[in-house]
Amino acid sequence: MKKVLAVAVILVLAISLGACAQKPQVKEKPPIKIGVQVPLTGDWAYEGQGMLNGINMLAEQINNAGGLLDGRKIEVIPADDKSDAKEAALAAQKLINSGVIAVVGSYASTLTEASQGLYNDKGIVQITPSSTATKLSEHGYKRFFRTCFLDDRQGLFAAKFIVETLGCKKVGVVHDNTTYAKGLAEWTKKYLEDAGATVVFFDALTPKEKDYSAILTRLKKAEPEAWYYTGYFPEAALLVRQAADVGLKARFVAGNAVNNPEFVKLAGVEYAKGTIVTTEPLPTDLEYPEAKKFLQDYKTKYGEYPGSIWHLMAADAFRLIVEAIRQTNSDDPGKIAEYLHTQLKDFPGITGPILGFDERGDRKGTIHKAYVVNEKGEFVPYGK
């Protein structure tokens, strides 16, 4: 009996081993790592969180559909640069160490400027969705791109709008000395003067302060008919409240870092209404089928529509990386960059057709519009 049992056990083991031999374990393919360097905390967290949400959603859709390059999944790796230029280099180093092939980010030009050299040194593709400072393209980095439009173009649009549409000839300009804000202010000043306006005030405030009454009082004494603020939405919210306190009556116009609902929330509708913003077209104004699908998918997943155009610009940056991987059948950063520079044409972007990139990595074509905050606290096209 013992001999029979022993033989039976041996047979079972042999069958089991044979079955194992017939079904070798399939090794999981390595993921394609794409970094997202954005401010997830700090003053600009609203923008960074929306950018990451949209990218995570798109990556999930691609992975559920089978991934890229014969089944490889996308792994989105976030890095919080904390709305602080000093943290931007640390965030970039984290992504470099994690082995990313490409990065979407960052939000502000100051943050991008602090990190783009690090990515360039490692040959990593970087696409910023919202860093519009003209000087970022002047370093000659061959793997740096952006889906947003540049400050010199916005400055031209803002100057023409203030002079021709608002009919203002005496204009004040206020910036915050950051890379983006100072550059936009200087371009706008140039184009205002070219258009025959007089810039009666040009100065900088210090970000994160709580009291701007001194600079606003000096601005009031210059007697502008309109004033243009080129900094970010947290300070803009304080400025419109405190401008009322000092009796500054001039028309308030702001650049495209004030183009999201957080500005209205921080300022309050009573103070925000009437604010004019020059910006890329906002999400609700985009009639492209890609935009409509993205907006609906985002609302289904997160319970609300994205409130900022930069969330959509980030999604387009991610989609361009994916498109380059598909078209080159490679995750090699060099091939991705080469494709974006030389072969990409008329890509159906969420933010509109992406005609391609010039030799500096800047998006071809420019679209800007003016919006005004209405009585409900909504951004609506100016004049409609």
NUTORKOL-261378 format. One record per residue (C-alpha): residue number from 1; residue in three letters; x, y, z. Coordinates in pm, 1 decimal. Layout:
<nodes>
NUM ALA X Y Z;
...
</nodes>
This chain:
<nodes>
1 MET 0.0 0.0 0.0;
2 LYS 283.1 239.9 89.9;
3 LYS 448.1 169.7 -243.8;
4 VAL 125.0 251.4 -429.2;
5 LEU 87.7 580.4 -239.5;
6 ALA 448.0 675.4 -312.1;
7 VAL 402.1 611.5 -681.8;
8 ALA 83.5 819.0 -680.1;
9 VAL 257.3 1112.9 -513.5;
10 ILE 540.5 1098.0 -765.3;
11 LEU 289.9 1098.2 -1051.5;
12 VAL 105.3 1400.8 -909.1;
13 LEU 433.4 1590.0 -867.0;
14 ALA 541.2 1503.2 -1219.0;
15 ILE 210.9 1624.3 -1362.6;
16 SER 231.6 1947.7 -1160.8;
17 LEU 587.8 2014.0 -1268.8;
18 GLY 494.1 1943.0 -1627.5;
19 ALA 206.8 2187.6 -1607.2;
20 CYS 437.6 2452.6 -1466.9;
21 ALA 688.6 2388.5 -1742.8;
22 GLN 414.0 2432.2 -2002.2;
23 LYS 305.0 2771.4 -1855.5;
24 PRO 613.9 2983.3 -1793.4;
25 GLN 555.8 3310.3 -1608.5;
26 VAL 513.9 3608.6 -1840.6;
27 LYS 750.9 3888.3 -1742.9;
28 GLU 569.5 4220.0 -1708.3;
29 LYS 689.6 4482.6 -1952.2;
30 PRO 852.9 4788.8 -1797.0;
31 PRO 634.7 5099.6 -1779.5;
32 ILE 692.6 5415.4 -1979.1;
33 LYS 764.4 5679.1 -1717.2;
34 ILE 638.0 6031.7 -1779.5;
35 GLY 697.0 6300.3 -1517.2;
36 VAL 463.3 6580.8 -1418.3;
37 GLN 641.3 6866.8 -1242.3;
38 VAL 375.8 7104.1 -1111.5;
39 PRO 288.4 7297.6 -793.9;
40 LEU 68.5 7063.0 -591.2;
41 THR 104.1 7278.7 -280.4;
42 GLY 159.4 7649.2 -224.4;
43 ASP -4.9 7951.5 -385.0;
44 TRP -44.0 7796.2 -729.6;
45 ALA -164.5 7451.8 -620.3;
46 TYR -501.1 7499.0 -792.9;
47 GLU -327.2 7500.1 -1129.8;
48 GLY -93.2 7210.1 -1059.5;
49 GLN -360.8 6983.4 -918.4;
50 GLY -584.7 7036.7 -1220.8;
51 MET -295.4 6965.4 -1456.2;
52 LEU -211.7 6639.8 -1278.9;
53 ASN -576.2 6532.7 -1268.2;
54 GLY -614.3 6566.2 -1643.2;
55 ILE -291.8 6380.4 -1718.0;
56 ASN -374.4 6097.7 -1477.4;
57 MET -712.3 6058.9 -1646.5;
58 LEU -560.8 6039.5 -1994.7;
59 ALA -294.5 5792.4 -1882.6;
60 GLU -561.0 5571.0 -1726.8;
61 GLN -759.5 5573.6 -2051.3;
62 ILE -452.4 5474.5 -2253.9;
63 ASN -355.4 5198.7 -2010.8;
64 ASN -709.6 5058.7 -2009.6;
65 ALA -695.7 5047.9 -2389.0;
66 GLY -377.0 4837.6 -2387.2;
67 GLY -100.6 5089.7 -2329.2;
68 LEU 175.3 5182.3 -2574.7;
69 LEU 452.2 4996.9 -2758.3;
70 ASP 288.8 4652.1 -2755.2;
71 GLY 133.5 4664.9 -2413.5;
72 ARG 359.2 4882.8 -2201.5;
73 LYS 169.9 5089.0 -1945.6;
74 ILE 228.0 5456.9 -1878.9;
75 GLU 341.6 5541.6 -1528.0;
76 VAL 275.4 5904.2 -1437.2;
77 ILE 524.5 6025.8 -1177.2;
78 PRO 433.2 6355.5 -1010.2;
79 ALA 679.7 6593.2 -848.7;
80 ASP 558.8 6884.7 -638.6;
81 ASP 768.3 7197.9 -687.3;
82 LYS 558.5 7367.8 -417.0;
83 SER 506.4 7695.7 -606.8;
84 ASP 867.8 7778.8 -522.5;
85 ALA 1160.9 7819.3 -760.1;
86 LYS 1398.6 7678.4 -497.6;
87 GLU 1195.2 7358.5 -489.8;
88 ALA 1176.2 7330.3 -868.6;
89 ALA 1530.7 7196.7 -904.1;
90 LEU 1463.6 6936.2 -633.0;
91 ALA 1145.1 6826.8 -808.1;
92 ALA 1331.5 6797.8 -1138.0;
93 GLN 1606.3 6591.5 -978.3;
94 LYS 1345.8 6356.8 -831.5;
95 LEU 1200.6 6293.6 -1176.5;
96 ILE 1543.8 6249.8 -1332.9;
97 ASN 1635.4 5992.3 -1067.9;
98 SER 1309.1 5806.1 -1129.2;
99 GLY 1397.7 5744.1 -1492.7;
100 VAL 1138.7 5953.2 -1677.5;
101 ILE 1175.7 5996.0 -2052.3;
102 ALA 970.7 6315.7 -2068.6;
103 VAL 820.2 6574.9 -1835.7;
104 VAL 512.7 6795.3 -1848.8;
105 GLY 574.2 7116.2 -1653.4;
106 SER 607.5 7334.5 -1480.1;
107 TYR 331.6 7592.5 -1436.7;
108 ALA 513.8 7921.1 -1378.9;
109 SER 803.7 8042.8 -1589.7;
110 THR 1013.9 8090.4 -1275.2;
111 LEU 968.4 7723.1 -1187.6;
112 THR 1040.7 7605.9 -1540.3;
113 GLU 1348.4 7826.0 -1566.4;
114 ALA 1490.2 7668.7 -1250.5;
115 SER 1452.4 7315.5 -1386.2;
116 GLN 1487.7 7319.4 -1764.2;
117 GLY 1868.3 7309.7 -1763.0;
118 LEU 1865.4 6993.8 -1550.8;
119 TYR 1636.1 6814.2 -1792.9;
120 ASN 1841.0 6933.6 -2088.4;
121 ASP 2163.2 6798.2 -1937.5;
122 LYS 2003.6 6453.4 -1906.2;
123 GLY 1846.1 6460.4 -2252.4;
124 ILE 1489.5 6448.5 -2118.7;
125 VAL 1203.6 6597.5 -2321.3;
126 GLN 1023.4 6880.4 -2138.9;
127 ILE 695.3 7038.1 -2247.8;
128 THR 561.8 7324.4 -2040.2;
129 PRO 190.6 7394.7 -2073.2;
130 SER 190.8 7742.0 -1920.7;
131 SER 537.6 7896.8 -1884.5;
132 THR 507.5 8178.8 -2136.0;
133 ALA 822.2 8384.8 -2069.1;
134 THR 997.0 8453.5 -2398.9;
135 LYS 1346.5 8407.9 -2251.7;
136 LEU 1289.2 8036.5 -2181.3;
137 SER 1335.0 7963.3 -2551.3;
138 GLU 1663.4 8149.6 -2577.1;
139 HIS 1888.0 7883.9 -2419.5;
140 GLY 1899.0 7662.8 -2726.8;
141 TYR 1767.0 7351.0 -2550.9;
142 LYS 1671.4 7105.8 -2825.9;
143 ARG 1428.9 6902.5 -2615.2;
144 PHE 1233.0 7192.2 -2465.8;
145 PHE 882.3 7264.9 -2597.2;
146 ARG 564.4 7442.7 -2491.3;
147 THR 198.0 7419.7 -2577.0;
148 CYS 124.1 7773.8 -2452.9;
149 PHE 183.5 8099.1 -2638.5;
150 LEU 457.3 8351.6 -2563.5;
151 ASP 448.5 8675.7 -2366.3;
152 ASP 553.7 8897.7 -2653.7;
153 ARG 236.9 8796.8 -2839.2;
154 GLN 18.1 8848.5 -2533.3;
155 GLY 183.9 9185.3 -2471.6;
156 LEU 97.3 9292.3 -2825.7;
157 PHE -262.0 9175.6 -2784.4;
158 ALA -298.8 9346.0 -2444.5;
159 ALA -157.9 9676.8 -2569.6;
160 LYS -385.6 9684.4 -2873.9;
161 PHE -685.9 9591.1 -2660.1;
162 ILE -618.4 9861.6 -2399.9;
163 VAL -555.3 10133.8 -2658.1;
164 GLU -795.0 10041.0 -2938.6;
165 THR -1082.7 9867.2 -2760.1;
166 LEU -1082.2 10040.5 -2421.3;
167 GLY -962.5 10368.5 -2570.0;
168 CYS -708.5 10431.0 -2291.9;
169 LYS -397.6 10640.0 -2360.1;
170 LYS -254.9 10670.0 -2007.3;
171 VAL -169.0 10329.2 -1868.8;
172 GLY -3.8 10192.8 -1556.2;
173 VAL 179.5 9859.3 -1556.8;
174 VAL 249.3 9655.4 -1243.5;
175 HIS 443.8 9328.6 -1226.0;
176 ASP 594.5 9111.2 -951.5;
177 ASN 953.5 9065.5 -1076.9;
178 THR 902.9 8696.8 -1157.5;
179 THR 1032.3 8570.2 -1491.5;
180 TYR 687.0 8562.3 -1648.8;
181 ALA 541.8 8880.2 -1501.3;
182 LYS 841.7 9103.3 -1563.8;
183 GLY 876.8 8982.7 -1922.0;
184 LEU 507.9 9033.5 -2000.8;
185 ALA 517.7 9378.9 -1840.6;
186 GLU 816.7 9485.4 -2049.3;
187 TRP 664.9 9360.3 -2372.9;
188 THR 332.0 9528.0 -2296.0;
189 LYS 505.6 9858.4 -2214.7;
190 LYS 688.7 9846.1 -2547.0;
191 TYR 373.4 9778.9 -2747.3;
192 LEU 172.3 10037.7 -2554.0;
193 GLU 427.1 10302.3 -2643.4;
194 ASP 438.8 10179.5 -3002.8;
195 ALA 59.7 10227.8 -3012.7;
196 GLY 90.3 10588.2 -2897.1;
197 ALA -4.4 10537.9 -2530.4;
198 THR 188.0 10683.7 -2237.4;
199 VAL 297.0 10443.8 -1963.2;
200 VAL 250.0 10670.4 -1663.0;
201 PHE 350.0 10409.3 -1405.8;
202 PHE 576.3 10103.8 -1424.5;
203 ASP 680.5 9923.6 -1106.6;
204 ALA 694.2 9591.4 -924.4;
205 LEU 529.4 9464.1 -608.6;
206 THR 659.4 9191.5 -379.5;
207 PRO 465.0 8862.8 -400.9;
208 LYS 305.5 8716.5 -88.1;
209 GLU 271.6 9048.0 91.9;
210 LYS -66.1 9129.9 247.2;
211 ASP -76.6 9507.0 201.9;
212 TYR -31.2 9671.4 -138.8;
213 SER -185.9 10004.4 -47.7;
214 ALA 144.7 10192.9 -87.9;
215 ILE 204.5 10094.0 -450.6;
216 LEU -164.5 10137.3 -531.3;
217 THR -161.6 10488.2 -383.5;
218 ARG 139.9 10579.9 -599.3;
219 LEU -33.4 10429.2 -901.2;
220 LYS -346.2 10636.8 -829.7;
221 LYS -138.1 10956.8 -819.7;
222 ALA -11.7 10880.4 -1171.9;
223 GLU -375.4 10906.7 -1290.3;
224 PRO -389.3 10612.5 -1532.3;
225 GLU -703.0 10545.1 -1731.8;
226 ALA -627.0 10172.2 -1711.2;
227 TRP -368.0 9957.8 -1538.9;
228 TYR -234.2 9618.9 -1640.2;
229 TYR -117.1 9364.2 -1383.6;
230 THR 103.6 9086.2 -1516.5;
231 GLY 148.8 8872.6 -1203.4;
232 TYR -44.5 8580.4 -1055.8;
233 PHE -398.3 8538.4 -926.9;
234 PRO -338.8 8540.9 -547.2;
235 GLU -186.6 8889.2 -558.0;
236 ALA -440.0 9006.9 -816.9;
237 ALA -719.7 8919.2 -575.1;
238 LEU -565.1 9139.3 -307.3;
239 LEU -499.3 9419.8 -553.9;
240 VAL -861.2 9455.8 -667.8;
241 ARG -983.4 9464.3 -307.3;
242 GLN -723.7 9717.2 -195.8;
243 ALA -758.6 9929.1 -510.6;
244 ALA -1116.1 9995.6 -403.4;
245 ASP -995.5 10095.5 -56.9;
246 VAL -755.6 10361.0 -192.5;
247 GLY -1007.7 10489.4 -444.6;
248 LEU -829.8 10377.0 -761.4;
249 LYS -1097.5 10397.7 -1033.3;
250 ALA -894.6 10307.7 -1344.5;
251 ARG -992.1 9999.8 -1547.6;
252 PHE -817.2 9690.4 -1417.4;
253 VAL -675.6 9453.3 -1678.7;
254 ALA -469.4 9145.2 -1594.5;
255 GLY -260.4 8889.9 -1779.4;
256 ASN -322.6 8520.6 -1826.4;
257 ALA -206.5 8413.8 -1478.9;
258 VAL -534.8 8556.2 -1343.3;
259 ASN -760.3 8350.7 -1568.6;
260 ASN -911.5 8097.0 -1328.0;
261 PRO -1198.9 8078.0 -1076.0;
262 GLU -960.9 8099.0 -780.8;
263 PHE -907.6 8468.5 -854.0;
264 VAL -1280.1 8535.3 -816.1;
265 LYS -1301.3 8313.8 -507.9;
266 LEU -1011.4 8492.7 -336.8;
267 ALA -1119.8 8843.6 -433.4;
268 GLY -1493.7 8799.3 -393.4;
269 VAL -1738.2 8865.3 -676.2;
270 GLU -1805.8 9219.7 -554.7;
271 TYR -1443.5 9317.7 -614.5;
272 ALA -1360.9 9083.0 -903.7;
273 LYS -1648.9 9186.6 -1129.5;
274 GLY -1538.0 9410.8 -1412.5;
275 THR -1185.0 9270.1 -1414.0;
276 ILE -1063.9 9214.6 -1768.6;
277 VAL -818.3 8934.6 -1844.2;
278 THR -611.5 8882.7 -2158.2;
279 THR -554.6 8512.9 -2210.3;
280 GLU -566.9 8211.3 -2433.1;
281 PRO -929.3 8103.8 -2497.3;
282 LEU -1078.1 7954.7 -2180.1;
283 PRO -1209.2 7594.6 -2160.8;
284 THR -1574.9 7686.6 -2207.5;
285 ASP -1489.7 7864.5 -2533.8;
286 LEU -1326.6 7566.4 -2703.5;
287 GLU -1554.4 7406.1 -2961.3;
288 TYR -1312.4 7140.5 -3084.7;
289 PRO -1435.8 6779.0 -3051.3;
290 GLU -1118.9 6689.1 -2858.2;
291 ALA -1196.3 6965.5 -2607.3;
292 LYS -1558.7 6860.9 -2564.0;
293 LYS -1459.4 6500.3 -2498.5;
294 PHE -1186.7 6596.1 -2252.8;
295 LEU -1415.3 6831.5 -2061.6;
296 GLN -1691.3 6571.7 -2033.4;
297 ASP -1452.0 6292.4 -1933.9;
298 TYR -1296.1 6520.1 -1671.8;
299 LYS -1634.8 6611.6 -1525.0;
300 THR -1740.6 6247.3 -1515.7;
301 LYS -1424.8 6149.3 -1329.8;
302 TYR -1377.7 6446.5 -1098.4;
303 GLY -1727.1 6589.8 -1063.3;
304 GLU -1648.7 6929.3 -1216.5;
305 TYR -1514.9 7081.5 -1533.3;
306 PRO -1152.2 7199.9 -1537.1;
307 GLY -1156.8 7568.3 -1450.5;
308 SER -831.2 7675.3 -1613.0;
309 ILE -700.8 7668.8 -1968.3;
310 TRP -366.5 7551.5 -1828.4;
311 HIS -524.1 7221.1 -1726.5;
312 LEU -605.4 7165.0 -2092.8;
313 MET -266.6 7286.1 -2212.6;
314 ALA -107.1 7027.7 -1982.1;
315 ALA -330.1 6757.5 -2125.6;
316 ASP -217.1 6854.7 -2474.5;
317 ALA 148.0 6840.2 -2366.2;
318 PHE 93.4 6485.5 -2242.6;
319 ARG -96.0 6389.0 -2559.8;
320 LEU 191.0 6515.3 -2773.6;
321 ILE 438.9 6295.5 -2586.7;
322 VAL 209.1 5997.1 -2640.6;
323 GLU 166.4 6083.4 -3007.9;
324 ALA 543.0 6101.5 -3058.2;
325 ILE 590.4 5763.6 -2888.8;
326 ARG 327.6 5608.1 -3114.1;
327 GLN 456.9 5760.9 -3435.1;
328 THR 820.7 5675.9 -3369.3;
329 ASN 738.1 5340.7 -3207.4;
330 SER 995.2 5434.2 -2945.8;
331 ASP 1033.4 5582.5 -2600.0;
332 ASP 1373.2 5727.9 -2686.4;
333 PRO 1369.8 6098.2 -2587.3;
334 GLY 1588.8 6186.6 -2884.7;
335 LYS 1342.5 6035.4 -3132.1;
336 ILE 1048.3 6196.3 -2951.2;
337 ALA 1209.5 6541.2 -2972.0;
338 GLU 1307.1 6494.7 -3334.2;
339 TYR 951.7 6396.4 -3425.4;
340 LEU 804.7 6699.9 -3248.4;
341 HIS 1053.5 6933.2 -3417.6;
342 THR 1037.9 6801.7 -3772.6;
343 GLN 734.5 6583.1 -3835.3;
344 LEU 444.5 6692.0 -3615.5;
345 LYS 193.9 6897.4 -3814.2;
346 ASP -170.2 6990.5 -3756.4;
347 PHE -214.0 6779.2 -3446.1;
348 PRO -578.5 6792.6 -3325.3;
349 GLY -517.4 6947.6 -2985.9;
350 ILE -767.7 6994.0 -2707.7;
351 THR -672.8 7364.2 -2711.4;
352 GLY -699.9 7384.1 -3089.7;
353 PRO -491.7 7262.0 -3382.2;
354 ILE -123.1 7239.7 -3297.2;
355 LEU 43.9 7339.2 -3621.7;
356 GLY 387.7 7228.4 -3508.3;
357 PHE 689.6 7371.6 -3326.7;
358 ASP 957.0 7609.8 -3445.9;
359 GLU 1329.7 7547.0 -3407.9;
360 ARG 1317.0 7678.8 -3048.5;
361 GLY 1035.0 7447.7 -2943.7;
362 ASP 769.4 7718.9 -2939.4;
363 ARG 419.6 7637.2 -3058.5;
364 LYS 338.2 7788.5 -3394.8;
365 GLY 40.0 8020.1 -3417.1;
366 THR -110.1 8242.5 -3149.2;
367 ILE -461.6 8287.1 -3010.5;
368 HIS -551.3 8540.0 -2739.7;
369 LYS -884.5 8677.7 -2624.9;
370 ALA -1014.1 8923.2 -2365.7;
371 TYR -1258.9 8816.0 -2095.7;
372 VAL -1440.7 9012.3 -1828.8;
373 VAL -1570.8 8891.3 -1492.7;
374 ASN -1948.2 8940.1 -1487.6;
375 GLU -2192.5 8994.4 -1199.9;
376 LYS -2203.1 8618.0 -1135.8;
377 GLY -1826.2 8590.0 -1110.2;
378 GLU -1796.4 8417.6 -1447.6;
379 PHE -1534.2 8489.7 -1711.8;
380 VAL -1720.7 8583.0 -2030.1;
381 PRO -1580.6 8710.2 -2361.7;
382 TYR -1542.8 9087.3 -2352.5;
383 GLY -1807.3 9272.5 -2553.6;
384 LYS -2058.1 8986.6 -2562.0;
</nodes>
